[in-house]
Amino acid sequence: MGLSDLYLDPELTNDARMHRPKRWNLAPVDPAAQDLASRLKTSPLVAQILLNRGVTDPIDCQNFLRPNLKLLHDPFAIPSQYWNRYDEAAIEMPRVRIAVENLDPHSRRLRHVCGMDLQPITDEQIRAARRAYFGAVSYVDDQIGSVLQALAAAQLSPQTIVLVLADHGEMLGERGLWYKMSFFEPACRIPLLVHAPRQFTPGTVAQSVSLIDLLPTLLELAGDGKPPQYATELDGRSLLPHLGRSGGHDEVLGEYLAEGAIAPIVMIRRGRDKFIHCAADPDQLYDLCEDPDELRNLAVDRGAADPFRKEVLRIWALESLHAQVIASQRRRLLVAAALRSGRQSAWDYQPQFDASQQYVRNDKTLDELEAAARFPRSAPAPREP
């Protein structure tokens, strides 16, 4: 995670989320794209994008598409047909319940930052939120099924590699916490499914891996198993050994510098052990095989955690990282103060539009106007002399 949030003042973190609007100006697709959409059994817009890339036949379709499903996220709103897939009485309540005063310091700060202490939450509300989340899981599962069906109908299944993953987990009331923002298993453990029947046999992988391992993995998959010549060293490692059952690493290094943190929080997950370190808080060490709910902190025995502490010092320059965060905060606070003085100005990027170029003008041909409106932009037909 980058230096994107104000973390020294917990009161400021509620306003630290940044959303950049995107503007799309889409013109109608042409008849060739309509025909390709019919043969691929996909939307005309996707077909137009493929056509612009030179794809005219399903067998030639070599693209990287990234559908993004955002429903599996708070505020836990779900259509009724998915809500009704689950019986309320069958929804399990959180397994781990810890009194607020017994939580680790970072968890207590998260409760404050996210407003979890503003009012009590009833068991009925907890069960409803979990029911909606399970419904959202079913919704996402259905959408993945639709993608796989479309690939099969378009005769693209055999040569298509499908990955299913997420960017974070969800506490769902475990330990009295919600959302993400910590290194406990419900928040940071995510699914990673790889479907490539031409290359790999079905199975499961026990090792711990990271999202940063996806880049070298995808590049090697695209290069017939061979890594390209990288311009710079990568943090991630290829997952091809895991997928091919020939070994592979079992290690994840994590960093957190966002809501609730008052100093960099780092994590080492290797084998059965997870070690969490923050200079401002007591260390945490868990044996996830013996203690999957992370209830027994083995770091209270300094001898058990000492090797991990030495490794943290070797891997991270935490004082330097902390200084970078403080410097970044000072710059952004300066900009924020400047934007609040005089006429209020939002920090959001605002593209400037020239109205004289936005509408139908008699000095431009229809081809030029349509080319300017299309995304991706296409070249206008040459004017006749």
C-alpha positions as CSV (number, residue, x, y, z in Angstrom):
1,M,0.0,0.0,0.0
2,G,1.3,3.4,-0.9
3,L,1.6,6.7,0.9
4,S,-1.9,7.6,0.1
5,D,-3.6,8.3,3.5
6,L,-3.1,10.6,6.4
7,Y,-2.3,8.3,9.2
8,L,-0.9,10.4,12.0
9,D,-4.2,12.1,12.8
10,P,-7.0,9.5,12.9
11,E,-9.6,12.3,12.7
12,L,-8.5,13.1,9.1
13,T,-8.6,9.6,7.7
14,N,-12.3,9.6,7.1
15,D,-11.8,12.2,4.4
16,A,-8.6,10.7,2.9
17,R,-10.3,8.6,0.3
18,M,-9.7,9.7,-3.2
19,H,-12.0,9.1,-6.2
20,R,-11.1,10.2,-9.7
21,P,-14.0,10.4,-12.1
22,K,-13.6,9.0,-15.5
23,R,-15.3,10.5,-18.6
24,W,-16.2,8.2,-21.5
25,N,-17.7,9.5,-24.7
26,L,-18.9,6.5,-26.7
27,A,-20.2,6.7,-30.2
28,P,-22.4,4.0,-31.8
29,V,-20.5,1.0,-33.0
30,D,-20.3,0.3,-36.7
31,P,-22.0,-2.7,-38.5
32,A,-18.8,-4.8,-38.5
33,A,-18.7,-4.6,-34.7
34,Q,-22.3,-5.6,-34.5
35,D,-21.6,-8.6,-36.6
36,L,-18.5,-9.5,-34.5
37,A,-20.6,-9.1,-31.3
38,S,-23.1,-11.5,-32.7
39,R,-20.5,-14.1,-33.5
40,L,-18.6,-13.7,-30.2
41,K,-21.9,-13.5,-28.3
42,T,-20.6,-10.4,-26.4
43,S,-21.7,-6.8,-26.2
44,P,-21.3,-4.5,-29.2
45,L,-19.0,-2.2,-27.2
46,V,-16.6,-5.1,-26.4
47,A,-16.7,-6.2,-30.0
48,Q,-15.9,-2.6,-31.1
49,I,-12.8,-2.5,-28.9
50,L,-11.7,-5.9,-30.2
51,L,-12.3,-4.8,-33.8
52,N,-10.2,-1.7,-33.2
53,R,-7.4,-4.0,-32.1
54,G,-7.7,-6.0,-35.3
55,V,-9.7,-9.0,-34.0
56,T,-12.1,-10.1,-36.7
57,D,-12.5,-13.8,-35.7
58,P,-12.9,-15.6,-32.4
59,I,-9.8,-17.7,-33.0
60,D,-7.7,-14.5,-33.3
61,C,-8.9,-13.1,-30.0
62,Q,-5.8,-12.6,-28.0
63,N,-6.6,-9.9,-25.4
64,F,-6.4,-9.1,-21.7
65,L,-9.8,-8.3,-20.3
66,R,-10.4,-7.3,-16.6
67,P,-14.0,-7.4,-15.5
68,N,-14.3,-5.6,-12.1
69,L,-17.2,-6.6,-9.8
70,K,-17.6,-4.1,-7.0
71,L,-20.8,-5.5,-5.3
72,L,-18.8,-7.7,-3.0
73,H,-18.0,-4.7,-0.7
74,D,-19.6,-2.6,2.0
75,P,-22.3,-1.1,2.3
76,F,-23.6,-4.7,1.9
77,A,-26.5,-3.9,-0.4
78,I,-27.7,-6.8,-2.5
79,P,-30.7,-7.5,-4.8
80,S,-33.5,-9.5,-3.2
81,Q,-33.0,-12.7,-5.2
82,Y,-29.5,-13.0,-3.7
83,W,-30.6,-12.0,-0.3
84,N,-33.3,-14.7,-0.4
85,R,-30.8,-17.5,-1.3
86,Y,-29.8,-17.6,2.3
87,D,-31.9,-18.4,5.3
88,E,-31.5,-15.9,8.1
89,A,-31.4,-18.5,10.8
90,A,-28.6,-20.4,9.0
91,I,-26.2,-17.4,9.0
92,E,-23.4,-18.0,11.4
93,M,-22.4,-15.3,13.8
94,P,-18.7,-14.2,14.1
95,R,-16.5,-16.9,15.8
96,V,-14.2,-14.5,17.5
97,R,-15.6,-11.9,19.9
98,I,-13.2,-9.9,21.9
99,A,-14.0,-7.1,24.4
100,V,-12.8,-3.7,23.0
101,E,-10.5,-3.1,25.9
102,N,-8.7,-6.4,25.1
103,L,-8.1,-5.7,21.4
104,D,-4.7,-4.9,20.0
105,P,-4.0,-1.1,19.7
106,H,-4.4,-1.0,15.9
107,S,-7.8,-2.7,16.1
108,R,-8.9,-0.2,18.8
109,R,-7.8,2.7,16.5
110,L,-9.7,1.2,13.6
111,R,-12.8,1.1,15.6
112,H,-12.4,4.8,16.4
113,V,-11.5,5.8,12.8
114,C,-14.4,3.9,11.3
115,G,-16.9,5.1,13.9
116,M,-17.6,1.6,15.2
117,D,-17.9,2.9,18.7
118,L,-20.5,5.6,17.9
119,Q,-23.4,3.2,18.5
120,P,-23.9,-0.4,19.5
121,I,-24.5,-3.0,16.8
122,T,-27.1,-5.6,17.4
123,D,-26.8,-9.3,16.6
124,E,-29.7,-8.8,14.2
125,Q,-27.7,-6.2,12.3
126,I,-24.6,-8.3,12.3
127,R,-26.5,-11.3,10.9
128,A,-28.1,-9.1,8.2
129,A,-24.8,-7.7,7.1
130,R,-23.3,-11.2,6.8
131,R,-26.3,-12.5,5.0
132,A,-26.0,-9.6,2.4
133,Y,-22.3,-10.3,2.0
134,F,-22.9,-14.0,1.4
135,G,-25.6,-13.0,-1.2
136,A,-23.0,-10.8,-2.8
137,V,-20.6,-13.8,-3.0
138,S,-23.3,-15.7,-4.9
139,Y,-23.9,-12.7,-7.2
140,V,-20.2,-12.6,-8.1
141,D,-20.2,-16.4,-8.6
142,D,-23.1,-16.0,-11.1
143,Q,-21.3,-13.3,-13.0
144,I,-18.1,-15.4,-13.2
145,G,-20.3,-18.2,-14.5
146,S,-21.7,-15.9,-17.2
147,V,-18.2,-15.0,-18.3
148,L,-17.2,-18.7,-18.6
149,Q,-20.4,-19.4,-20.6
150,A,-19.7,-16.5,-22.9
151,L,-16.1,-17.8,-23.5
152,A,-17.5,-21.2,-24.3
153,A,-20.1,-19.9,-26.7
154,A,-17.5,-17.8,-28.4
155,Q,-15.2,-20.9,-28.8
156,L,-12.5,-19.1,-26.7
157,S,-12.5,-21.4,-23.6
158,P,-9.6,-23.6,-24.6
159,Q,-7.1,-20.8,-25.2
160,T,-8.3,-18.5,-22.4
161,I,-6.6,-18.3,-19.0
162,V,-9.1,-17.1,-16.3
163,L,-8.0,-15.7,-13.0
164,V,-10.4,-14.9,-10.1
165,L,-9.1,-12.8,-7.3
166,A,-9.8,-10.0,-4.9
167,D,-7.9,-7.0,-3.5
168,H,-8.9,-7.5,0.1
169,G,-11.0,-9.6,2.5
170,E,-13.7,-8.5,4.9
171,M,-13.7,-8.8,8.7
172,L,-17.6,-9.2,8.8
173,G,-17.8,-8.6,12.5
174,E,-14.9,-10.9,13.6
175,R,-13.1,-9.4,16.6
176,G,-15.7,-6.6,16.6
177,L,-14.2,-5.3,13.3
178,W,-15.5,-4.6,9.8
179,Y,-14.0,-3.8,6.4
180,K,-10.3,-4.5,5.8
181,M,-7.3,-2.4,7.0
182,S,-5.5,-5.0,9.1
183,F,-3.4,-8.1,8.7
184,F,-5.8,-10.5,10.4
185,E,-6.8,-13.4,8.2
186,P,-10.4,-12.3,7.3
187,A,-9.1,-8.9,6.1
188,C,-6.1,-9.9,4.2
189,R,-6.7,-13.5,3.0
190,I,-8.2,-13.5,-0.5
191,P,-9.2,-16.0,-3.2
192,L,-6.9,-16.8,-6.1
193,L,-8.3,-19.2,-8.7
194,V,-6.5,-20.0,-12.0
195,H,-8.3,-21.8,-14.8
196,A,-6.1,-22.9,-17.6
197,P,-7.0,-26.5,-18.5
198,R,-4.6,-26.7,-21.4
199,Q,-1.7,-26.0,-19.1
200,F,-2.5,-27.1,-15.6
201,T,-4.3,-30.0,-13.9
202,P,-6.8,-29.2,-11.2
203,G,-5.6,-29.0,-7.6
204,T,-5.0,-26.7,-4.6
205,V,-1.9,-24.9,-3.5
206,A,-1.1,-24.7,0.2
207,Q,1.6,-22.0,0.0
208,S,1.0,-18.4,0.8
209,V,1.5,-16.1,-2.2
210,S,0.8,-12.4,-2.9
211,L,-0.9,-10.2,-5.5
212,I,2.5,-8.8,-6.4
213,D,3.2,-12.3,-7.8
214,L,0.6,-11.9,-10.5
215,L,2.7,-9.6,-12.8
216,P,5.6,-12.1,-13.3
217,T,3.1,-14.9,-13.5
218,L,1.0,-13.3,-16.3
219,L,4.1,-12.3,-18.2
220,E,5.5,-15.8,-18.2
221,L,2.1,-17.2,-19.2
222,A,2.1,-14.8,-22.1
223,G,5.6,-15.8,-23.0
224,D,5.1,-19.5,-23.1
225,G,6.6,-20.0,-19.6
226,K,9.6,-17.8,-20.2
227,P,10.2,-14.6,-18.3
228,P,10.8,-11.4,-20.3
229,Q,13.9,-9.2,-19.9
230,Y,12.7,-6.9,-17.1
231,A,13.9,-3.3,-17.1
232,T,14.0,-3.3,-13.3
233,E,13.8,-5.8,-10.5
234,L,10.3,-7.1,-9.6
235,D,9.1,-7.6,-6.0
236,G,6.9,-10.5,-7.0
237,R,7.8,-14.0,-8.0
238,S,6.2,-16.2,-10.6
239,L,3.5,-18.7,-9.6
240,L,4.1,-21.1,-12.5
241,P,6.0,-23.5,-10.2
242,H,3.0,-23.6,-7.9
243,L,0.6,-24.1,-10.8
244,G,2.8,-26.9,-12.3
245,R,3.3,-28.6,-8.9
246,S,7.0,-28.1,-9.0
247,G,7.5,-26.2,-5.8
248,G,7.4,-22.5,-5.4
249,H,7.8,-20.0,-2.6
250,D,5.7,-19.9,0.5
251,E,6.0,-16.2,1.7
252,V,4.2,-13.0,1.7
253,L,5.5,-9.6,2.8
254,G,2.9,-6.9,3.5
255,E,3.0,-3.2,4.4
256,Y,0.2,-1.0,5.7
257,L,0.3,2.8,6.0
258,A,-3.3,3.8,5.9
259,E,-6.3,4.2,8.3
260,G,-5.6,3.6,11.9
261,A,-1.9,3.3,11.6
262,I,0.3,5.7,13.5
263,A,3.6,4.2,12.1
264,P,4.2,1.7,9.3
265,I,2.8,-1.7,10.0
266,V,4.6,-4.7,8.3
267,M,3.8,-8.3,8.1
268,I,5.7,-11.5,7.3
269,R,3.6,-14.6,6.4
270,R,5.7,-17.7,5.9
271,G,4.6,-21.3,6.3
272,R,2.5,-21.6,9.5
273,D,3.7,-18.3,11.0
274,K,2.5,-14.8,10.7
275,F,4.5,-11.9,12.3
276,I,3.1,-8.4,12.5
277,H,5.3,-5.5,13.5
278,C,4.7,-1.8,14.2
279,A,7.1,0.4,16.1
280,A,4.2,2.0,18.0
281,D,2.5,-1.3,19.0
282,P,3.4,-4.6,20.6
283,D,4.5,-7.3,18.1
284,Q,2.2,-10.1,17.1
285,L,3.2,-13.6,16.2
286,Y,0.6,-16.4,15.4
287,D,0.9,-20.1,14.5
288,L,-1.9,-20.3,12.0
289,C,-2.0,-24.1,12.0
290,E,-2.5,-24.4,15.7
291,D,-4.3,-21.1,16.1
292,P,-6.2,-20.1,12.9
293,D,-8.3,-17.5,14.7
294,E,-5.2,-15.7,15.9
295,L,-6.0,-15.6,19.5
296,R,-2.6,-16.6,21.1
297,N,0.1,-14.0,20.5
298,L,3.3,-15.9,20.7
299,A,5.4,-12.7,20.5
300,V,5.0,-12.2,24.3
301,D,7.8,-14.7,24.4
302,R,10.6,-12.5,23.0
303,G,12.7,-15.5,22.1
304,A,10.0,-16.8,19.7
305,A,9.7,-13.5,17.8
306,D,13.4,-12.4,17.8
307,P,14.2,-14.0,14.4
308,F,11.3,-12.2,12.8
309,R,12.3,-8.9,14.4
310,K,15.8,-9.2,12.9
311,E,14.3,-10.0,9.5
312,V,12.1,-6.9,9.7
313,L,15.1,-4.7,10.2
314,R,16.9,-6.4,7.3
315,I,13.9,-6.0,4.9
316,W,12.5,-2.6,5.8
317,A,14.0,0.8,6.5
318,L,11.1,1.7,8.7
319,E,12.4,5.0,10.0
320,S,13.0,6.2,6.4
321,L,9.5,4.9,5.4
322,H,8.0,6.8,8.3
323,A,9.8,10.0,7.3
324,Q,8.5,9.6,3.7
325,V,4.9,9.4,5.0
326,I,5.3,12.5,7.2
327,A,6.8,14.4,4.3
328,S,4.0,13.4,2.1
329,Q,1.4,14.4,4.7
330,R,3.0,17.8,5.1
331,R,2.8,18.4,1.3
332,R,-0.8,17.3,1.1
333,L,-1.9,19.3,4.1
334,L,-0.2,22.4,2.6
335,V,-2.2,21.9,-0.6
336,A,-5.4,21.2,1.3
337,A,-5.0,24.4,3.3
338,A,-4.3,26.4,0.1
339,L,-7.4,25.0,-1.6
340,R,-9.6,26.0,1.4
341,S,-8.5,29.7,1.3
342,G,-10.4,32.1,-0.9
343,R,-12.7,30.5,-3.4
344,Q,-13.2,26.8,-2.5
345,S,-11.4,24.5,-5.0
346,A,-11.7,20.7,-5.1
347,W,-8.5,18.8,-5.4
348,D,-10.1,16.5,-8.1
349,Y,-8.6,16.7,-11.5
350,Q,-11.0,18.6,-13.7
351,P,-10.5,18.3,-17.5
352,Q,-10.9,21.5,-19.4
353,F,-13.4,21.3,-22.3
354,D,-13.5,23.6,-25.3
355,A,-17.2,24.0,-26.1
356,S,-16.3,25.1,-29.6
357,Q,-15.0,21.6,-30.3
358,Q,-17.8,19.6,-28.5
359,Y,-20.8,20.0,-30.7
360,V,-21.7,19.5,-34.3
361,R,-20.1,22.3,-36.4
362,N,-20.5,23.0,-40.0
363,D,-16.7,23.2,-40.6
364,K,-16.3,19.5,-39.7
365,T,-17.5,16.4,-41.6
366,L,-19.6,13.8,-39.9
367,D,-16.8,11.3,-40.1
368,E,-14.5,13.7,-38.2
369,L,-17.1,14.3,-35.5
370,E,-17.8,10.6,-35.0
371,A,-14.0,9.8,-34.9
372,A,-13.5,12.5,-32.2
373,A,-16.4,11.0,-30.1
374,R,-15.3,7.4,-30.3
375,F,-13.3,5.6,-27.6
376,P,-10.7,4.3,-28.5
377,R,-10.3,7.2,-30.9
378,S,-10.3,6.2,-34.5
379,A,-8.8,8.0,-37.5
380,P,-11.4,9.9,-39.6
381,A,-11.9,8.9,-43.2
382,P,-9.8,11.1,-45.5
383,R,-11.7,14.0,-47.1
384,E,-12.5,13.8,-50.7
385,P,-10.6,16.4,-52.8
